[in-house]
Amino acid sequence: MNESPRLWLALAGIVTYYVSRTIYRLYFHPLSKIPGPKITVITGLYEFYYDVICGGRFLFQTEKMHQQYGPIVRINHREVHISDPTFYDEIYASSSRKRDRDINSYAAFALPHATIGTMDHEHHRFRRSLLNDFFSKRSVSGLSPVVEERVSKLMERLEGFYRTGQVVNINNAFAALTSDVITHYCYGKAWNFLEDEAFRSDVHKTTEENTSLAHVNRYFPFVPETTRMVPPWMLSLLFPAKSAVIEFQKSFLQHISASVQDGGGEKGSGTTNRTIFKRLSDPSLPAEERTLRRIQDEVLTLLGAGTETTASALAMMVYYLAQDRSTVDKLRAELKPLLPTPTSTASWAELEKLPYLTAVVSESLRLSYGLIMRLPRVAPTETLQYQGYVLPPGTPLSTSTWFVHRNPTIFPDPDRFDPERWIQAAARGENLSRYLVSFMRGSRACVGMNLAYIELYLTTARLVRRFEFELHDTRAEDIQVARDKIIPYVESLD
């Protein structure tokens, strides 16, 4: 008989808590003056519904919010989204201004021990310093022979398909190319995905599998950690369609584990003397910075990032060039003096001086977006302002490449593939590339940008100079972004 009053008292306490919290968030919170729909402020279930239940569609709800409320919107009780390219460098500031990451979003990657999962500004700076030298322009240029050999192998494979009249899945071909390059650079080991009959890329498939769970990971970070504890053989039984991906992850992680135990690989084992893996496992580093889990997370991050952005941009380039003969003709005419025969080669340094090729590369990156998910930054000690709105220290601020690359003021008719926009902007003295944020900017910009560019320049030039290509069974919907799962997803990926 005495339990009933206690139950009612408990329920009253719960109701009072949620009512009080709602009133505070709506009227007394430091961000209460910033416009936005009340439901997103009251409860996180709105975002949960669109990102978890609907599978990565909150991005498009955010777009609708901006259409209704303007360039600054409070998209949940603690985060502000700003759709204004001119404010981008305030959010993603250089290393001279302190910016932390927001753990609520970066849990999506499920790689807490990698640089991308490092929240604190100074800790991130230290971890990034371990990688910077590998991805400088000088170091990447030194990798040219590896990239050139892999691009030549791709051209050789495409020549074979041409001779037999076979259709090529160009997405798989480019993913195999970029996977081969990044696995070599990370580990000094050739996985030879380009040699596979169907261009099988386990790195590509693994990345697709991991990103498909991004929003589940974000809301339930214990899920990927729990999954790591399940033996691979059991996962293969539970998810037989994913057994190949699971087997690759198992073999790759075992490879890393074995190398950690033997001190980074024996001389003469077939790995190069200077690899990212060896740097991460250097005995001079603090013990906590070279644990097996830390190395695994970092290497898996680099493999995924080094595969997806470049392969996606190349595939986008082929899609649009296949439908625009005039653009192909202009590009080929620019390439011919440097590549006099269809099988000629040229260096990255020579190719990046070609303005129209650069415009094609830039437009391909713009419409492939890179990482499309919003990745908030926090200014821990700095008060920022936007259009009279005060953004106090500790406020997560974000935008997305989707909003920058599609801004009609910067990129008129943003859905159109138009390399001429870059040529015309340069003629006017405008630096349009400041709005190309596929690799983000600031202190936490993508470390692998130079590696991506050498692959893009070498592959685009040799492909366009050597081959004619046309689309097969490909519709506009097949390249249209439908979901945000860290990287852009089209409906056919679901």
matplotlib code that plots the C-alpha trace (Angstrom):
import matplotlib.pyplot as plt

x = [0.0, 2.9, 4.5, 1.9, 2.7, 6.4, 5.7, 3.7, 6.3, 9.0, 6.8, 6.2, 9.9, 10.6, 8.0, 9.2, 12.8, 11.8, 9.5, 12.2, 14.8, 12.5, 11.9, 15.6, 16.6, 13.9, 14.1, 17.2, 19.9, 22.8, 21.8, 18.1, 18.1, 19.4, 16.6, 15.6, 12.7, 11.7, 11.4, 15.2, 16.0, 13.5, 14.6, 17.3, 14.8, 14.1, 17.7, 17.7, 14.7, 16.2, 19.7, 19.2, 15.7, 15.7, 19.4, 21.3, 18.7, 19.1, 21.4, 18.5, 16.3, 19.1, 18.9, 15.2, 15.8, 18.2, 15.6, 13.2, 15.3, 18.3, 22.1, 22.4, 20.3, 20.3, 19.9, 19.9, 20.0, 23.8, 24.9, 24.7, 24.9, 26.0, 25.5, 27.7, 31.0, 32.5, 32.3, 33.9, 37.4, 36.0, 34.6, 37.5, 40.2, 44.0, 46.3, 46.9, 43.4, 42.4, 39.7, 38.6, 36.4, 33.0, 32.8, 29.1, 29.7, 33.1, 31.8, 30.4, 33.8, 34.2, 38.0, 38.6, 42.3, 43.0, 43.9, 40.4, 39.0, 41.2, 39.1, 41.7, 43.5, 47.0, 46.8, 45.5, 48.5, 50.9, 49.3, 49.1, 52.7, 53.6, 51.9, 52.6, 55.9, 54.5, 51.9, 53.9, 54.1, 57.8, 57.1, 54.2, 56.2, 58.8, 56.0, 55.4, 57.0, 54.5, 51.5, 52.7, 53.2, 49.7, 48.1, 49.9, 48.5, 45.0, 45.5, 46.8, 43.7, 41.4, 43.1, 42.3, 38.7, 38.6, 40.1, 37.5, 34.6, 33.8, 31.9, 34.0, 32.7, 34.8, 33.9, 35.6, 38.5, 39.3, 38.8, 41.3, 43.8, 43.5, 43.5, 46.7, 48.4, 47.4, 48.1, 51.6, 52.2, 50.7, 52.3, 54.8, 52.8, 51.2, 47.7, 47.4, 43.7, 44.2, 45.3, 42.0, 39.8, 36.9, 38.9, 37.9, 38.9, 38.4, 39.4, 36.5, 34.0, 35.2, 34.8, 31.3, 30.4, 31.7, 30.2, 26.8, 26.7, 27.9, 24.8, 24.2, 27.7, 27.1, 24.1, 25.3, 29.1, 29.1, 27.9, 31.2, 33.2, 31.1, 31.4, 35.1, 34.9, 33.0, 35.2, 35.3, 34.1, 31.0, 30.3, 30.7, 28.0, 25.7, 26.3, 27.3, 26.9, 29.6, 32.0, 34.5, 34.8, 35.0, 37.8, 39.8, 39.5, 40.6, 43.6, 44.7, 44.5, 46.3, 49.0, 49.4, 49.4, 52.1, 54.2, 53.9, 55.1, 58.2, 59.0, 57.6, 58.6, 62.0, 64.3, 63.9, 60.3, 59.0, 58.0, 59.6, 61.9, 59.9, 56.2, 53.4, 53.1, 56.7, 56.4, 53.3, 55.1, 58.4, 59.8, 60.7, 57.0, 55.3, 54.0, 50.3, 50.8, 51.9, 49.5, 48.1, 44.6, 45.9, 47.9, 45.0, 42.6, 45.0, 45.9, 42.2, 41.4, 44.1, 43.1, 39.5, 40.2, 42.9, 40.6, 37.2, 37.6, 39.9, 38.0, 34.7, 36.1, 37.5, 34.2, 32.3, 34.7, 34.1, 30.3, 30.2, 32.9, 31.1, 28.2, 30.1, 32.2, 33.2, 34.8, 36.7, 37.9, 39.1, 40.9, 42.5, 43.7, 45.4, 47.0, 48.4, 51.4, 52.5, 51.3, 51.9, 50.8, 47.9, 50.4, 52.7, 53.3, 54.0, 54.8, 52.5, 54.5, 54.0, 50.3, 49.2, 50.4, 47.6, 44.7, 41.9, 43.0, 43.1, 39.6, 38.3, 39.9, 38.5, 35.0, 35.1, 36.1, 33.3, 30.6, 31.9, 32.0, 34.5, 33.3, 29.7, 28.8, 28.9, 32.0, 31.6, 34.4, 34.4, 36.3, 36.9, 38.1, 36.9, 33.6, 32.5, 29.9, 27.8, 25.4, 25.0, 24.4, 26.9, 28.3, 29.8, 33.0, 32.3, 29.5, 29.8, 29.7, 29.4, 28.7, 29.1, 30.7, 27.2, 26.3, 29.6, 29.9, 26.3, 26.1, 24.6, 26.3, 29.7, 28.9, 25.9, 23.9, 25.6, 24.4, 26.1, 29.6, 31.3, 35.1, 34.7, 33.6, 37.2, 38.8, 36.5, 37.1, 40.8, 40.5, 38.6, 41.3, 39.0, 40.4, 37.5, 39.6, 39.1, 35.6, 36.7, 36.6, 36.5, 39.6, 38.3, 40.6, 42.2, 44.3, 42.4, 42.2, 42.7, 46.3, 46.2, 45.2, 48.5, 48.3, 44.8, 45.9, 48.7, 46.3, 43.7, 46.1, 47.9, 44.8, 42.6, 45.3, 46.2, 42.6, 41.3, 44.4, 44.2, 40.5, 37.1, 34.4, 30.6, 28.1, 26.5, 23.3, 23.9, 21.2, 21.4, 19.9, 22.9, 25.2, 22.7, 23.4, 20.6, 22.1, 24.8, 26.8, 30.1, 30.6, 27.8, 25.5, 23.3, 20.2, 21.8, 24.3, 21.6]
y = [0.0, 2.4, 1.8, 3.8, 7.3, 6.6, 5.7, 8.8, 10.9, 9.4, 10.1, 13.6, 14.1, 12.8, 15.0, 18.0, 17.4, 17.2, 20.2, 22.2, 21.1, 22.1, 25.5, 26.1, 25.0, 27.1, 30.3, 30.4, 28.5, 30.7, 29.7, 30.4, 33.5, 31.5, 30.6, 27.0, 24.5, 24.0, 20.3, 19.9, 21.9, 20.0, 16.5, 14.7, 12.2, 14.3, 14.0, 10.4, 9.6, 11.1, 9.8, 6.4, 5.3, 7.0, 6.3, 9.5, 12.0, 14.7, 16.6, 17.4, 18.4, 20.8, 22.2, 22.8, 24.5, 27.0, 27.7, 28.6, 30.2, 31.6, 30.9, 30.3, 27.5, 25.8, 22.2, 20.7, 22.0, 22.5, 22.8, 25.6, 25.0, 27.9, 27.7, 30.5, 29.8, 33.1, 31.9, 28.5, 29.5, 30.7, 27.3, 25.3, 27.7, 27.3, 25.9, 29.4, 29.3, 26.5, 24.2, 20.9, 18.2, 17.3, 13.7, 13.4, 13.5, 11.8, 8.7, 7.9, 6.8, 4.2, 4.9, 6.6, 5.9, 7.4, 11.0, 11.6, 10.4, 12.7, 15.5, 17.7, 20.3, 19.7, 15.9, 16.0, 18.3, 15.7, 12.8, 14.7, 15.6, 11.9, 11.9, 15.3, 14.5, 11.5, 13.6, 16.8, 17.6, 16.7, 13.2, 12.5, 13.5, 10.9, 8.4, 9.2, 6.0, 3.9, 5.9, 6.0, 2.2, 1.6, 4.1, 2.3, -1.0, 0.4, 1.7, -1.8, -3.4, -1.0, -1.7, -5.4, -4.6, -2.5, -5.2, -7.8, -5.4, -5.8, -3.3, -2.0, -1.1, 2.1, 2.6, -0.6, 0.1, 3.4, 2.0, -0.7, 1.8, 4.1, 1.1, -0.2, 3.1, 3.8, 0.2, 0.5, 3.8, 2.8, -0.6, -1.1, -4.2, -4.6, -6.0, -5.9, -5.1, -3.9, -7.4, -8.9, -9.9, -7.8, -5.1, -6.4, -3.9, -5.1, -1.7, -0.1, -2.7, -2.4, 1.4, 1.1, -1.4, 0.8, 4.1, 2.5, 2.2, 5.7, 7.1, 3.9, 4.3, 7.9, 7.2, 3.9, 4.0, 0.7, -1.2, -1.1, -1.7, -4.7, -6.0, -5.9, -8.5, -10.9, -13.5, -13.0, -16.5, -15.8, -12.6, -14.4, -16.9, -14.1, -12.0, -14.4, -11.7, -9.7, -12.6, -11.3, -7.9, -9.5, -11.9, -9.0, -7.0, -10.0, -10.8, -7.1, -6.6, -9.9, -8.6, -5.5, -7.4, -9.7, -6.8, -5.0, -8.1, -8.4, -4.8, -3.5, -6.1, -7.7, -6.2, -7.9, -8.9, -7.0, -3.9, -0.5, 0.9, 4.1, 3.4, 5.1, 1.9, 1.9, 5.5, 4.7, 1.8, 3.6, 2.6, 6.3, 7.2, 7.1, 3.6, 4.7, 6.1, 2.8, 0.3, -2.3, -0.7, 2.8, 1.6, -0.4, 2.5, 4.9, 2.6, 1.7, 5.4, 6.1, 3.2, 4.3, 8.0, 7.2, 5.1, 6.8, 10.5, 10.1, 7.1, 9.0, 12.1, 10.0, 8.2, 11.5, 12.9, 9.9, 10.2, 13.8, 13.7, 10.7, 13.0, 16.1, 15.7, 19.3, 19.2, 16.0, 17.7, 20.8, 18.7, 16.4, 19.4, 20.8, 17.4, 16.7, 18.9, 17.3, 13.8, 13.7, 10.0, 8.2, 6.2, 9.1, 9.9, 13.2, 14.1, 15.5, 18.7, 19.1, 18.2, 20.5, 23.5, 22.8, 25.1, 23.1, 19.8, 21.6, 22.9, 19.4, 18.0, 20.8, 20.3, 16.6, 17.2, 19.7, 17.4, 14.3, 16.3, 14.2, 13.8, 15.1, 14.6, 17.7, 17.6, 20.2, 22.2, 23.7, 26.9, 26.1, 29.6, 31.9, 33.7, 33.9, 36.1, 35.6, 38.3, 39.6, 36.2, 35.4, 31.9, 31.3, 29.2, 25.5, 25.7, 23.0, 24.8, 23.0, 23.1, 20.5, 20.4, 19.9, 23.5, 25.1, 23.3, 23.9, 27.6, 29.2, 32.5, 30.9, 28.2, 29.3, 26.4, 24.2, 20.8, 21.4, 20.0, 23.1, 23.3, 26.7, 28.3, 27.8, 29.2, 32.3, 32.9, 32.8, 35.3, 37.6, 37.3, 35.3, 32.5, 30.0, 27.2, 28.7, 27.3, 23.8, 22.1, 18.4, 17.9, 20.5, 23.2, 24.5, 22.6, 19.4, 19.3, 16.0, 15.1, 13.1, 15.9, 15.9, 12.1, 12.5, 15.2, 13.2, 10.3, 12.6, 14.4, 11.3, 9.2, 11.8, 12.9, 9.4, 8.1, 11.1, 11.1, 7.4, 6.3, 7.1, 6.1, 6.0, 5.2, 1.8, 1.3, 4.4, 6.9, 10.4, 8.8, 6.5, 9.5, 11.6, 12.0, 10.5, 10.0, 11.2, 8.4, 10.2, 9.9, 10.6, 7.6, 7.1, 4.9, 2.0, 1.7, 0.8]
z = [0.0, 0.7, -2.7, -4.6, -3.2, -3.8, -7.4, -7.9, -6.3, -8.6, -11.7, -10.5, -10.1, -13.6, -15.1, -13.2, -14.4, -18.1, -17.9, -16.2, -18.7, -21.6, -20.2, -19.6, -23.1, -24.7, -22.7, -20.5, -22.3, -23.6, -27.1, -26.6, -28.9, -31.9, -34.3, -35.0, -34.6, -30.9, -31.3, -32.0, -28.9, -26.6, -27.6, -29.5, -30.7, -33.7, -35.0, -33.9, -36.0, -39.2, -38.8, -37.1, -38.1, -41.5, -42.1, -42.5, -43.5, -40.9, -43.3, -45.5, -42.5, -41.6, -45.1, -44.7, -41.4, -43.1, -45.8, -43.0, -40.4, -42.2, -42.2, -38.4, -36.8, -33.4, -34.6, -31.1, -27.6, -27.6, -31.2, -33.8, -37.5, -39.8, -43.5, -44.6, -46.4, -45.2, -41.6, -42.4, -41.2, -37.9, -37.2, -38.6, -37.6, -38.0, -35.3, -33.9, -32.5, -30.2, -31.5, -29.9, -31.4, -30.1, -28.9, -29.6, -33.3, -33.6, -31.9, -35.4, -36.6, -33.8, -33.8, -30.5, -30.4, -33.9, -34.6, -36.0, -32.6, -30.6, -29.0, -27.2, -29.3, -28.0, -28.0, -31.6, -32.5, -31.1, -32.9, -36.2, -36.0, -36.3, -39.7, -41.1, -42.7, -44.6, -46.3, -47.0, -50.7, -50.7, -49.2, -51.5, -54.5, -53.3, -53.6, -57.2, -58.6, -56.5, -57.7, -61.3, -61.3, -59.9, -62.4, -65.2, -63.9, -63.9, -67.5, -68.5, -66.9, -68.7, -72.0, -71.4, -70.8, -74.0, -76.1, -74.9, -75.0, -71.4, -69.2, -66.3, -62.8, -62.6, -59.0, -58.0, -60.3, -58.7, -55.2, -56.0, -57.2, -54.2, -51.8, -53.3, -52.9, -49.3, -48.1, -49.5, -47.9, -44.5, -44.3, -47.2, -48.2, -51.6, -51.4, -55.2, -55.4, -59.0, -60.0, -58.8, -61.7, -60.5, -58.8, -55.4, -52.7, -49.2, -47.9, -49.8, -48.7, -45.1, -45.2, -46.6, -43.9, -41.1, -42.4, -42.8, -39.0, -38.4, -36.7, -34.7, -33.4, -32.6, -30.4, -29.1, -28.9, -26.9, -30.0, -32.0, -28.8, -28.0, -31.6, -31.3, -28.6, -30.7, -32.5, -36.3, -36.9, -34.9, -36.8, -40.1, -38.9, -37.8, -41.0, -43.8, -46.5, -44.8, -44.2, -46.8, -45.1, -41.7, -42.9, -44.3, -41.1, -39.2, -41.4, -41.5, -37.8, -37.2, -39.6, -37.5, -34.3, -35.5, -36.7, -33.3, -31.5, -33.7, -33.5, -36.7, -39.2, -40.0, -42.6, -45.9, -45.2, -48.2, -46.4, -47.0, -44.4, -44.0, -43.5, -41.5, -39.5, -38.4, -37.3, -35.2, -33.5, -33.0, -29.5, -28.9, -28.6, -25.2, -24.5, -24.5, -28.1, -29.6, -28.1, -30.5, -30.4, -31.0, -34.1, -35.4, -35.1, -36.8, -39.7, -40.4, -40.4, -43.0, -45.1, -45.3, -45.8, -48.3, -50.4, -50.4, -51.2, -54.1, -55.6, -55.3, -57.0, -59.9, -60.4, -60.4, -62.9, -65.3, -64.9, -66.0, -68.7, -70.3, -70.9, -72.0, -75.1, -75.2, -71.8, -72.8, -76.0, -74.1, -71.5, -74.1, -76.2, -73.1, -72.3, -75.7, -75.7, -72.4, -73.3, -77.1, -77.4, -75.6, -73.5, -72.6, -69.0, -67.1, -63.5, -60.9, -60.9, -64.6, -64.6, -61.8, -63.9, -66.4, -65.6, -67.3, -65.7, -62.4, -63.0, -63.8, -60.7, -58.5, -59.9, -59.4, -55.8, -55.3, -56.5, -54.6, -51.4, -49.4, -45.9, -45.9, -42.3, -40.1, -37.8, -35.1, -33.5, -30.1, -29.2, -25.5, -24.5, -27.3, -27.6, -31.3, -32.9, -36.1, -37.3, -33.8, -32.2, -29.3, -29.4, -25.9, -25.3, -25.4, -28.0, -30.7, -34.1, -37.4, -41.1, -43.9, -47.3, -48.7, -47.8, -48.9, -52.2, -53.1, -52.1, -55.2, -54.5, -54.7, -57.2, -59.4, -60.7, -58.1, -59.5, -62.8, -63.5, -64.9, -64.9, -66.6, -63.3, -62.0, -65.2, -65.1, -61.4, -61.9, -64.8, -62.4, -59.8, -57.4, -55.3, -55.7, -54.2, -50.7, -50.9, -51.9, -48.5, -49.5, -47.2, -44.7, -43.5, -40.3, -37.8, -38.3, -42.1, -43.8, -43.6, -46.8, -49.2, -51.2, -51.7, -53.0, -55.4, -57.0, -57.6, -59.0, -61.4, -62.7, -63.1, -64.7, -67.2, -68.3, -68.4, -70.5, -72.8, -73.5, -73.5, -74.8, -72.3, -72.0, -69.3, -69.1, -67.1, -65.0, -64.2, -62.5, -59.3, -59.1, -58.2, -56.4, -52.7, -50.6, -47.2, -44.9, -43.4, -42.9, -46.6, -49.2, -49.8, -52.8, -52.5, -54.3, -51.4, -49.0]

ax = plt.figure().add_subplot(projection="3d")
ax.plot(x, y, z, "-o")
ax.set_aspect("equal")
plt.show()
